[in-house]
């Protein structure tokens, strides 16, 4: 293994304040504020470059007691939106 990230990862210039059920993020370059709900918070925190979307979905399903199919839809949607916003980077 090359040590290169193989999954989505958090953008390094984004800083956050974890409120437990929510996560408030500030985008460094633009100063935009993003408030993530509990599910999006979990997805964001799991995006460390070591897991792909399917692995994140499995963890999300376990954490929230939802089906794997629902977790996949939720994880992929959240990852796509957070990548579009620039708070996640593609793996």
DSSP file (Angstrom, degrees, kcal/mol; ACC not computed):
  #  RESIDUE AA STRUCTURE BP1 BP2  ACC     N-H-->O    O-->H-N    N-H-->O    O-->H-N    TCO  KAPPA ALPHA  PHI   PSI    X-CA   Y-CA   Z-CA
    1    1 A X              0   0    0      0, 0.0     0, 0.0     0, 0.0     0, 0.0   0.000 360.0 360.0 360.0 138.4    0.0    0.0    0.0
    2    2 A X        -     0   0    0      2,-0.1     3,-0.1     1,-0.1     0, 0.0   0.618 360.0-120.0 -83.1 -12.9    1.4    3.4   -1.0
    3    3 A X        +     0   0    0      1,-0.3     2,-0.2     0, 0.0    -1,-0.1   0.416  68.5 136.9  86.1  -3.0    0.0    5.4    2.0
    4    4 A X        -     0   0    0      1,-0.1    -1,-0.3     2,-0.0    -2,-0.1  -0.518  66.2 -97.1 -74.7 144.6   -2.0    7.6   -0.4
    5    5 A X        -     0   0    0     -2,-0.2    45,-0.2     1,-0.1    -1,-0.1  -0.356  35.5-174.2 -59.7 140.1   -5.5    8.4    0.7
    6    6 A X        +     0   0    0     43,-2.3     2,-0.3     2,-0.1    85,-0.2   0.315  64.7  39.6-118.6   5.8   -8.1    6.1   -1.0
    7    7 A X  S    S-     0   0    0     42,-0.7    45,-0.2    45,-0.1    82,-0.1  -0.861 101.7 -61.1-142.1 176.3  -11.2    7.7    0.3
    8    8 A X        -     0   0    0     43,-0.3    41,-2.1    -2,-0.3    43,-0.3  -0.260  53.6-169.1 -62.2 149.8  -12.6   11.2    0.9
    9    9 A X  E     -AB  48  89A   0     80,-2.4    80,-3.6    39,-0.2    39,-0.2  -0.960  27.4 -92.3-141.2 157.7  -10.8   13.3    3.4
   10   10 A X  E     - B   0  88A   0     37,-1.1     2,-0.3    -2,-0.3    78,-0.3  -0.437  43.2-111.2 -70.9 139.1  -11.3   16.5    5.3
   11   11 A X    >   -     0   0    0     76,-2.1     3,-1.5     1,-0.1    -1,-0.1  -0.555  24.3-135.5 -68.9 131.3  -10.0   19.7    3.7
   12   12 A X  T 3  S+     0   0    0     -2,-0.3    -1,-0.1     1,-0.3    -2,-0.1   0.747  98.8  59.4 -66.3 -23.4   -7.1   20.9    5.9
   13   13 A X  T 3  S+     0   0    0      2,-0.0    15,-0.8    14,-0.0     2,-0.4   0.513  85.5  94.8 -84.3  -2.8   -8.1   24.6    5.9
   14   14 A X  E <   -C   27   0B   0     -3,-1.5     2,-0.3    13,-0.2    13,-0.2  -0.758  57.1-167.9 -91.1 130.7  -11.5   23.8    7.4
   15   15 A X  E     -C   26   0B   0     11,-2.2    11,-3.2    -2,-0.4     2,-0.3  -0.872   7.7-166.9-116.9 152.7  -11.8   24.2   11.2
   16   16 A X  E     -C   25   0B   0     -2,-0.3     2,-0.4     9,-0.2     9,-0.2  -0.902  25.8-144.3-140.6 165.5  -14.7   23.0   13.3
   17   17 A X  E     -C   24   0B   0      7,-2.5     7,-2.3    -2,-0.3     2,-0.6  -0.963  25.3-145.1-128.9 111.0  -16.4   23.1   16.6
   18   18 A X  E     +C   23   0B   0     -2,-0.4     5,-0.2     5,-0.2     3,-0.1  -0.676  19.6 178.0 -83.9 117.9  -18.0   19.8   17.6
   19   19 A X        -     0   0    0      3,-2.8     2,-1.4    -2,-0.6     4,-0.2   0.211  47.0-114.2-103.1  13.0  -21.2   20.3   19.5
   20   20 A X  S    S+     0   0    0      2,-0.4    -1,-0.1     1,-0.2     3,-0.0  -0.595 109.3  34.0  92.1 -76.1  -22.0   16.6   19.8
   21   21 A X  S    S+     0   0    0     -2,-1.4     2,-0.3    -3,-0.1    20,-0.2   0.646 128.9  33.7 -86.5 -15.7  -25.2   16.4   17.7
   22   22 A X        -     0   0    0     15,-0.1    -3,-2.8    16,-0.1     2,-0.4  -0.926  66.2-148.6-134.7 159.3  -24.0   19.0   15.3
   23   23 A X  E     -CD  18  36B   0     13,-1.7    13,-3.0    -2,-0.3     2,-0.6  -0.991   9.4-155.6-131.2 124.0  -20.6   20.1   13.9
   24   24 A X  E     -CD  17  35B   0     -7,-2.3    -7,-2.5    -2,-0.4     2,-0.4  -0.888  17.2-171.0-101.7 122.7  -20.0   23.8   13.0
   25   25 A X  E     -CD  16  34B   0      9,-3.4     9,-2.6    -2,-0.6     2,-0.5  -0.877  14.6-156.0-115.9 145.2  -17.3   24.2   10.3
   26   26 A X  E     -CD  15  33B   0    -11,-3.2   -11,-2.2    -2,-0.4     2,-0.7  -0.987  18.1-136.5-119.9 124.3  -15.6   27.3    9.0
   27   27 A X  E  >  -C   14   0B   0      5,-3.0     4,-3.1    -2,-0.5     5,-0.3  -0.689  14.9-147.2 -79.2 115.5  -14.1   27.2    5.6
   28   28 A X  T  4 S+     0   0    0    -15,-0.8    -1,-0.2    -2,-0.7   -14,-0.1   0.912  88.9  42.6 -52.4 -57.8  -10.7   28.8    5.8
   29   29 A X  T  4 S+     0   0    0      1,-0.2    -1,-0.2     2,-0.1   -15,-0.0   0.879 130.6  24.2 -63.5 -38.8  -10.3   30.4    2.4
   30   30 A X  T  4 S-     0   0    0      2,-0.1    -1,-0.2    -3,-0.0    -2,-0.2   0.645  92.9-132.8-101.3 -17.6  -13.9   31.8    2.1
   31   31 A X     <  +     0   0    0     -4,-3.1    -3,-0.2     1,-0.2     2,-0.1   0.623  49.2 158.4  72.5  12.6  -14.9   32.0    5.8
   32   32 A X        -     0   0    0     -5,-0.3    -5,-3.0    -6,-0.1     2,-0.4  -0.389  35.3-135.7 -69.1 147.4  -18.2   30.3    5.0
   33   33 A X  E     -D   26   0B   0     -7,-0.2     2,-0.4    -3,-0.1    -7,-0.2  -0.886  19.2-172.3-106.4 135.1  -19.9   28.6    7.9
   34   34 A X  E     -D   25   0B   0     -9,-2.6    -9,-3.4    -2,-0.4     2,-0.6  -0.996   8.6-158.9-127.4 131.6  -21.4   25.1    7.5
   35   35 A X  E     -D   24   0B   0     -2,-0.4     2,-0.4   -11,-0.2   -11,-0.2  -0.955  11.9-160.5-112.8 118.6  -23.6   23.4   10.2
   36   36 A X  E     -D   23   0B   0    -13,-3.0   -13,-1.7    -2,-0.6    -2,-0.0  -0.815  10.6-135.3-101.2 135.2  -23.8   19.6    9.9
   37   37 A X     >  -     0   0    0     -2,-0.4     4,-2.9   -15,-0.2     5,-0.2  -0.148  42.7 -83.7 -74.6-178.7  -26.5   17.6   11.5
   38   38 A X  H  > S+     0   0    0      1,-0.2     4,-2.2     2,-0.2     5,-0.1   0.891 128.5  44.7 -59.0 -44.2  -25.7   14.4   13.4
   39   39 A X  H  > S+     0   0    0      2,-0.2     4,-2.2     1,-0.2    -1,-0.2   0.935 116.2  45.4 -68.6 -45.0  -25.6   12.1   10.3
   40   40 A X  H  > S+     0   0    0      1,-0.2     4,-2.9     2,-0.2    -2,-0.2   0.874 111.1  55.4 -64.8 -36.2  -23.5   14.5    8.2
   41   41 A X  H  X S+     0   0    0     -4,-2.9     4,-2.7   -20,-0.2    -1,-0.2   0.937 107.9  48.4 -58.4 -47.5  -21.3   15.1   11.2
   42   42 A X  H  X S+     0   0    0     -4,-2.2     4,-1.8    -5,-0.2    -2,-0.2   0.922 112.4  48.1 -61.4 -44.8  -20.6   11.3   11.5
   43   43 A X  H  X S+     0   0    0     -4,-2.2     4,-1.0     2,-0.2    -2,-0.2   0.945 112.2  49.7 -59.7 -48.4  -19.9   11.1    7.7
   44   44 A X  H >< S+     0   0    0     -4,-2.9     3,-0.9     1,-0.2    -2,-0.2   0.921 110.7  48.8 -57.8 -46.6  -17.5   14.1    7.9
   45   45 A X  H 3< S+     0   0    0     -4,-2.7    -1,-0.2     1,-0.2    -2,-0.2   0.813 109.5  53.0 -66.5 -29.2  -15.6   12.7   10.9
   46   46 A X  H 3< S+     0   0    0     -4,-1.8     2,-1.8    -5,-0.2     4,-0.3   0.649  85.6  92.6 -78.4 -14.7  -15.2    9.3    9.2
   47   47 A X    <<  +     0   0    0     -4,-1.0   -37,-1.1    -3,-0.9    -1,-0.1  -0.567  41.7 131.1 -83.1  82.4  -13.8   11.0    6.1
   48   48 A X  B    S-A    9   0A   0     -2,-1.8   -39,-0.2   -39,-0.2    -1,-0.2   0.232  80.8-101.7-117.0  11.4  -10.1   10.7    7.0
   49   49 A X  S    S+     0   0    0    -41,-2.1   -43,-2.3     2,-0.3   -42,-0.7   0.388 106.5  89.1  86.5  -4.7   -8.8    9.3    3.7
   50   50 A X  S    S+     0   0    0     -4,-0.3     2,-0.4   -42,-0.2    -3,-0.1   0.551  82.0  54.9-101.4  -9.0   -8.6    5.7    5.1
   51   51 A X        -     0   0    0    -43,-0.3   -43,-0.3    -5,-0.2    -2,-0.3  -0.941  69.5-138.6-127.4 145.6  -12.1    4.6    4.2
   52   52 A X     >  -     0   0    0     -2,-0.4     4,-2.2   -45,-0.2     3,-0.2  -0.387  42.6 -91.5 -87.6 176.5  -14.1    4.5    1.0
   53   53 A X  H  > S+     0   0    0      1,-0.2     4,-2.5     2,-0.2     5,-0.1   0.854 125.4  54.1 -59.9 -37.6  -17.8    5.4    0.8
   54   54 A X  H  > S+     0   0    0      2,-0.2     4,-2.0     1,-0.2    -1,-0.2   0.891 109.0  47.8 -67.1 -38.0  -19.0    1.8    1.4
   55   55 A X  H  > S+     0   0    0      2,-0.2     4,-1.9    -3,-0.2    -2,-0.2   0.902 112.0  49.9 -66.9 -40.3  -16.9    1.5    4.6
   56   56 A X  H  X S+     0   0    0     -4,-2.2     4,-2.5     1,-0.2    -2,-0.2   0.909 108.8  53.3 -63.0 -41.7  -18.3    4.9    5.8
   57   57 A X  H  X S+     0   0    0     -4,-2.5     4,-2.8     2,-0.2    -2,-0.2   0.894 106.0  52.8 -61.2 -41.3  -21.8    3.6    5.0
   58   58 A X  H  X S+     0   0    0     -4,-2.0     4,-2.0     1,-0.2    -1,-0.2   0.927 112.0  45.3 -61.0 -44.4  -21.3    0.5    7.1
   59   59 A X  H  X S+     0   0    0     -4,-1.9     4,-2.4     1,-0.2    -2,-0.2   0.891 113.0  50.8 -65.6 -38.8  -20.2    2.6   10.1
   60   60 A X  H  X S+     0   0    0     -4,-2.5     4,-2.2     2,-0.2     6,-0.3   0.909 108.5  51.6 -64.9 -43.2  -23.1    5.0    9.5
   61   61 A X  H  X>S+     0   0    0     -4,-2.8     4,-1.4     1,-0.2     5,-1.2   0.914 113.0  45.7 -59.7 -43.6  -25.6    2.1    9.4
   62   62 A X  H  <5S+     0   0    0     -4,-2.0    -2,-0.2    -5,-0.2    -1,-0.2   0.902 113.1  49.4 -66.6 -41.4  -24.3    0.8   12.7
   63   63 A X  H  <5S+     0   0    0     -4,-2.4    -2,-0.2     1,-0.2    -1,-0.2   0.846 123.8  28.7 -68.3 -34.5  -24.2    4.2   14.4
   64   64 A X  H  <5S-     0   0    0     -4,-2.2    -1,-0.2    -5,-0.2    -2,-0.2   0.414 101.5-121.0-111.2   0.8  -27.8    5.1   13.4
   65   65 A X  T  <5 +     0   0    0     -4,-1.4     2,-0.2     1,-0.2    -3,-0.2   0.881  65.9 135.5  63.3  39.1  -29.5    1.7   13.2
   66   66 A X      < -     0   0    0     -5,-1.2    -1,-0.2    -6,-0.3    -2,-0.1  -0.716  61.5 -84.7-113.6 166.7  -30.5    2.2    9.6
   67   67 A X     >  -     0   0    0     -2,-0.2     4,-2.6     1,-0.1     5,-0.2  -0.292  33.8-119.7 -67.8 155.4  -30.3   -0.2    6.6
   68   68 A X  H  > S+     0   0    0      1,-0.2     4,-2.6     2,-0.2     5,-0.2   0.876 114.9  55.5 -62.4 -37.1  -27.0   -0.4    4.7
   69   69 A X  H  > S+     0   0    0      2,-0.2     4,-2.1     1,-0.2    -1,-0.2   0.932 110.3  44.2 -61.8 -46.0  -28.9    0.7    1.6
   70   70 A X  H  > S+     0   0    0      1,-0.2     4,-2.8     2,-0.2    -2,-0.2   0.910 113.0  52.1 -64.3 -41.6  -30.1    3.9    3.3
   71   71 A X  H  X S+     0   0    0     -4,-2.6     4,-3.2     2,-0.2     5,-0.3   0.888 108.2  51.4 -63.1 -39.1  -26.7    4.5    4.8
   72   72 A X  H  X S+     0   0    0     -4,-2.6     4,-2.7     2,-0.2     5,-0.3   0.936 111.9  46.4 -62.5 -45.7  -25.0    4.2    1.4
   73   73 A X  H  X S+     0   0    0     -4,-2.1     4,-2.3     2,-0.2    -2,-0.2   0.936 116.3  45.2 -60.7 -46.5  -27.5    6.7   -0.1
   74   74 A X  H  X S+     0   0    0     -4,-2.8     4,-2.6     2,-0.2     5,-0.2   0.928 115.2  46.6 -64.1 -46.3  -26.9    9.1    2.8
   75   75 A X  H  X S+     0   0    0     -4,-3.2     4,-2.8     2,-0.2     5,-0.2   0.936 114.2  46.6 -64.2 -47.2  -23.2    8.7    2.9
   76   76 A X  H  X S+     0   0    0     -4,-2.7     4,-2.4    -5,-0.3    -1,-0.2   0.907 114.5  48.0 -63.3 -40.9  -22.7    9.1   -0.9
   77   77 A X  H  X S+     0   0    0     -4,-2.3     4,-2.3    -5,-0.3    -1,-0.2   0.923 114.1  45.9 -64.5 -44.2  -25.1   12.2   -0.9
   78   78 A X  H  X S+     0   0    0     -4,-2.6     4,-2.8     2,-0.2     5,-0.2   0.911 113.3  49.3 -66.1 -42.4  -23.3   13.8    2.1
   79   79 A X  H  X S+     0   0    0     -4,-2.8     4,-2.2    -5,-0.2     5,-0.2   0.922 111.9  49.1 -63.0 -44.0  -19.9   13.1    0.6
   80   80 A X  H  X S+     0   0    0     -4,-2.4     4,-2.3    -5,-0.2    -2,-0.2   0.927 114.4  44.9 -61.9 -45.0  -20.9   14.6   -2.8
   81   81 A X  H  X S+     0   0    0     -4,-2.3     4,-2.1     2,-0.2    -2,-0.2   0.922 114.2  47.7 -67.2 -44.0  -22.4   17.7   -1.2
   82   82 A X  H  X>S+     0   0    0     -4,-2.8     5,-1.9     1,-0.2     6,-1.3   0.839 112.3  50.6 -68.2 -31.0  -19.4   18.3    1.2
   83   83 A X  H ><5S+     0   0    0     -4,-2.2     3,-0.8    -5,-0.2    -1,-0.2   0.915 109.0  51.3 -68.6 -43.4  -17.0   17.8   -1.7
   84   84 A X  H 3<5S+     0   0    0     -4,-2.3    -2,-0.2     1,-0.2    -1,-0.2   0.882 110.4  49.5 -58.9 -39.1  -18.9   20.3   -3.8
   85   85 A X  H 3<5S-     0   0    0     -4,-2.1    -1,-0.2    -5,-0.1    -2,-0.2   0.622 114.7-119.2 -76.2 -13.6  -18.7   22.8   -0.9
   86   86 A X  T <<5S+     0   0    0     -3,-0.8    -3,-0.2    -4,-0.6    -2,-0.1   0.576  85.9 110.6  86.9   9.7  -15.0   22.2   -0.5
   87   87 A X  S   <S+     0   0    0     -5,-1.9   -76,-2.1   -77,-0.1     2,-0.3   0.621  79.7  43.9 -91.7 -12.0  -15.0   20.9    3.0
   88   88 A X  E    S-B   10   0A   0     -6,-1.3     2,-0.4   -78,-0.3   -78,-0.2  -0.945  74.2-147.0-123.1 151.2  -14.0   17.4    1.8
   89   89 A X  E     -B    9   0A   0    -80,-3.6   -80,-2.4    -2,-0.3   -40,-0.1  -0.911  28.5-105.1-113.4 145.2  -11.5   16.4   -0.8
   90   90 A X              0   0    0     -2,-0.4   -83,-0.1   -82,-0.2   -82,-0.1  -0.363 360.0 360.0 -67.0 147.8  -11.8   13.4   -3.1
   91   91 A X              0   0    0    -85,-0.2    -1,-0.1   -40,-0.1   -84,-0.1   0.453 360.0 360.0 -82.7 360.0   -9.7   10.4   -2.2
